[in-house]
Amino acid sequence: MAACAIRRGFLTTVSKYNRKHTHRILSIIEGSSGLEVKRPRLPCLACGLPNIQQTRFMSSRNRPEGKVLETVGVFEALKQHGKYETGQLFLHSVFGYRGIVLFPWHARIYDRDVIPPMSDSKPEPPGSHGSKEVKGKTHTYYQVLIDTRDCPHISQRSQTEAVTFLANHDDSRALYAIPGLDYVSHEDILPYNSTEQVPIQHELFERFLMFNPDKTTPAPPFSARDTLKAWQEKNHPWLELSDVHRETTENIRVTVIPFYMGMRDAQSSHVYWWRYCIRLENMGSEVVQLRERHWRIFSLSGTLETVRGRGVVGREPVLSKEQPAFQYSSHVSLQAPSGHMWGTFRIERTDGSHFDVRIPPFSLESNKDDKAPPAGYTF
């Protein structure tokens, strides 16, 4: 396979990658006439038929100004079975950034687009829309580091700090973030290998991983340091990804991942904190824009709060075939150990008409040990 020139100017191309056919490994050959981008003739996993090879040329004259292509490695075959190991280099198939796998999480996906049998289902929370139960299916996600050089180019993310913690002092509302730490689904991993001993730039890379050329191929040549194992064990309750919720409305798929962050005392009461990560994906061909959000937040104490507002995290993202996804994280606190959230996003079409996209209901549970505060950067 040809060396893959997959760098800054190529991030947009990777973001356009067809997620339904992620087996199409991109090869880029640098030639005198420009860049030749080929998609090999590999069988389609969905239908078993060979794909038509596509070729596109991009000369240096057509390359966006200031964008530089650099060779970083060679793509590897996708893992259809099993999981990727610690130290696996990859490109994110949706957001295009370089990253490296730290360790896997086994989550339960509750997909409301799949009609389940009566058993092994998750019931609806009180007062939420709909009445169907949703079956949970085990799926692999990965804790990863993002290459900091790519962060400025991830336009369809509200931020690259995917993991936040409660601060260890009296201010119950104080949060701090670990930049460039993310959760990635197995199907979003495009694995590659590199001959560089430090292929990812991140302040935690050399604290967590070491180059080990003696590892047997095809295993990645990076091993976990004891600091990574200790950090994972100490922060497990605050990092753990357990439930993923998904629902599609009119070709707009919403995925929600909630995380419990811990409890703090505030004015003679307990305040429980969660963060939640939301991804919107346009599965169709029509260009749409998110205009409003409408949340319903139910607390075990019996309160029901309604939140309305323009956009999300100060943005009104456009979802198109070129930029089909947008992802952001936010936080919520309750004065009760559990609750539920659900709601809708108001989406606008190019002709000015609107429709509401359902946010799948999800639980806010505080089933972790609050006696051990998160360690964050402590090793």
N, C-alpha and C positions, 0 to 999 in steps of 0.2 A: 504494500500500500504506500502510496506516495506520502511524503512528509506533508503535514497539515499546517498551513499558514493560517492560524486562527487567532487573530489578534484584533486590536482595537477596531479597525475598519471592518472587521468581519463579525463583530458582535451583532450588528443589525441583521446580517444574513442568518446567523444562528438563531436569532429570535424569530425569524420567519420559518424556521424549520417545521415541517409538518409533523405535529405531535402524534397523529394517528399512524404514522409510518416512520417511527424513530430509528428503524433499522437501516435507513438510507444513510450510510456513512459518507460524509463529505470528504473528498480529497481535493486538495488544491495544489496545482503545480505552477511554480513561478517560471515563466518563459519570457522570451524576448518581446513577444507581442502583448504581454499583459498577464493576467491571472486566468487560468483555465479551471473552472469549477465543475467537477464531475460528480455524478451520483451513480455508483456502480449498479449493474443489473443484478439485484438480489431479489429473492422471492418475497412477495408481500405476505406478511403474517396473517392478514385478514382474509385474503382470498386465495393465496397459494400461487398466484400468477406472477411472472417476472415483471419488474417495473421497467419502464422505458428509460433508457439512459438520457439524462438531460445535461447539456453543456451550456455554460454561460461565460462570457468573457467580460472582464472589467479591466480596462487599461488604466495606467496611472493618471491619464488625463481625466478619466471619469471618476476617479477615486475622490471622496469628500476631502476637502482641504484640511490638512492637519492630521489626517488619519494615516497611521503607519501599520503595515502588515509585518508581522514577525512570525517566524517559524517557532512553534513551542513544543511540538511533539507529534506523535502518530496515533491515530484512533485505533482502539481495540474493539473486538466484537462485543456486542451488548450481551449482558447476562439475562437469558430468558428464565433460568432456574438458579436458585441459590441467591446469595447476597454478595455485594462488593465488600472487600476487606479494608481494614484500617490502612490508610496510606494510598488509597486509589485516587489518582488524578482524574478529573472529569471537567467537561463543559456542561453548564446548565442548559438544557434543551429549550427552555422558555426564555430565560433572562440572559443567556449567553456568557455568563461570567466563568472564569476558571476557579476551581476549588479542589479541595482534597477531603476525603472521608476520614472522620475521626472514629466514629463507632455507629452501629445501627440501633434503631428503635423499632419495636414491633407494636404497631398501632392497630386499632379497630376502626375501620371505615364504615360509617353509617351513610349509605348512599340512598337518598330518597327517590332516585330515578330507577331503582331496581325494586321490583315487586317481590317481597319476601314471603316465605311460609310463616305460619303462625308462631313457630318456635324460634328461639335465638333472636329475638327482636327487641328493639328499644322503644318503650312507650313514649307518647307525646307528653310534653310538659303541660301543666295547667294553663289553659287560656290560649295556647298557641294555635296557629292556623293549621287546618287539616286534621285528619284523625288516623292516618295510616301508621302502622308500626314499621320500624326500619330494622332490617337485619344487619348485624355487624360482621365484617369480613376482615380477617387479619391481613395487614399489608406492611411492607418494610419502608421505613423512612431512615434518613441518615443525618447525624449531626456532622456539619462540615465547616471548614474555614473558607472564606471568600478571599480571593486575591485582592489586596487593597488597590492595586493598579487598575482594576476593572470597576471599582465602585462608582467613579464619576460617570461611567457609561451605562449604568443600569437605570435607564430613564423610567421604566415602568414599575419601579418600586418607590414607595414614599420614603424609605430609609433603608440602610443596609444593616442597622443594628436590629437583628432579629430576636435577640435574647436580652431581656431586662430583669433586674433583680431589685428587691427591696433593700434599701440602704440599712446598714447596721447602726442606726442611732435613733434618737427620740422622735425625729420627724417622721410621722406615720405615712406621709405622702411622698417622701423622697425616694427616687428611683435612680439606678445607674444602669448603664448598658455596656455590653461587651460588643464592640463593633466587629462586623464581619463574621459573625457566628450565625449559621442558618440551619434550617431543616429542609431536606430535599427528598422528595418521593423517588422511589426506585426507578420509575419510568422516565424521570427527568434527568437521569444520569447518562451522559455520553462519555464513556471512559476513554482515556488516552494514556500513553506513557511518554516519558521524557528522560533524556540522559542527564538533565541538570540535577545537582544534589540539593538545591534549594529552588524548586520550580514555582513555589507559591510564596508571595510576599505577604506576610502577616506577622504581627508581633508575637503571636503564640506558636507559630510554626515550629521553630527550633526548640521551644520549651516542651512541646507536646510530641514531636516526631523526630526520628533520627534516620539518616541515610544508612541502609544496610545492604550493600551490594552482594552479600552472600546469600540473600534470600532466593529461594528456588523460583524460577520463572514458571508459570505466569503470575506469581504473586507480586504485588507492587514492592519496590525496593525501599519502602519506608516502614519503620516499626514504631509502635507506641512506646514512649518513655514512661518511666514510673510516675512522672508528674501528671501525665494525662490520665493514667489509671486512677491515681489518688484523687484528682480533680473530679473525674466522672463519678467516683463512688461518693464523694462528699457532697456533691451538688445534684445527685441523682433525683431527689424529690422535686427540685425546682427546674430541672431540665427535661424531665420525663415527658414524652409525647405518648398519650394513651388513646385518645379519641379524635377522629377526624370526621367532620360532617359535611355532606355534599348534596346539592340540589340544583337542578337546571330548570330555568323558566325561559321559554322562547329563545333558545340557543345561548342564553347567558348562564354559565355555570358558576355557582358560588361555593367555595370551599372554606370551611371554618375550622381552625385548630385552637382550642382553649388550653391554657396552662395555669395551674394554681401557683401563686407566687409567695403565699404566706400570710400571716396574721400579725397585726400590730395593735397595741393599745392606744386609744385616743379618747381623751376626756371621759374616763371611766367606762369605756365601752370597747369592744373588739371590732376592728376593721379588717375584713378579709379582702385580699387583692388577687385579681386574675389578669393575665394578658390574653389577648386573642389575636390570631393572625388570620387575615381574610384575603383570599385571592378571587378575583373576578376574571372569567375567561369567556371570550366571545367565540363560540363554537361554530358560528355561521359566517356568512359573507357580508352582511349588512353592517355599515359603520354606525356605531351608537356611542352615546356619551352619558356617563353617570351624572345626574343632576342633584338628587336629594337622597337622604337616608332617613329611615323611620325605625327606631328601635323600641322594643318593649322589654323591660327588665323586671323580672319577678324575683322577689326575695323570700326566703323561707320564713321571714318574720311577718309576711303577709302583705308587704307593700308591692305595688305595681307602678313602675315609673315609665313614662313615655318620653323619648328623646327624638326630636326632629331637627334637621339642619341641612344646609347646602353642602353637597359633595361629601368627601371623606378626607380627614386630616388636611383640610385646606386646599384640596384639589378636586377637580371634576374631570377625571381621566376619560380619554377617548379610546374606545376599543375597536380595532380594525383588523383586517387580515394581516397587515404589516406589524401591528403592535396589538396582539390579541388579548394580552393579559395585563392585569394590574394587581399589585399586592401591597398590603399595608398591615401594620400592627397597631393596636390600641390597648387601653386598660380600663378596667371597671372594678369598683370596690363596693362591698355590701357590708352592712352591720349584721350579718347572719352568715353561718358557715356554708350555706349553699343557696342556689337559686337557678334561674333559667334565663336565657336571652333568645329572642327571635325578632324578625322584622322584615323590612323590604327596602330595596333600592329603587328609586324612580329613575328610569332610563329613557333618554330622548333619542328618537330617530332623526335622520337628516331632514325629513319633511316636517319636523316640528311636533309630531305626535309622540305620546308617552306610553309607557307600560311599566308595571311594577314587577320586579324580580324578587322572588322570595329568598330570604336568608334562612337557611335551615335552623330549626331550634336546637340549642345545645345546652348542656348542663354546666353549671358552675359548682364544682365539688371541692371541698377542703379536706380530703382524706389523707393528707400527709402529716408527718410529725413536725409540729411547729417548734419543738424544743431546740432543733439544730438549725440555726439561721444559715442562709446561703453563703458559700465561701467566696464566690465571685472570682477575683484574681488571686486569692490566697492559695498557696501550694504547700 
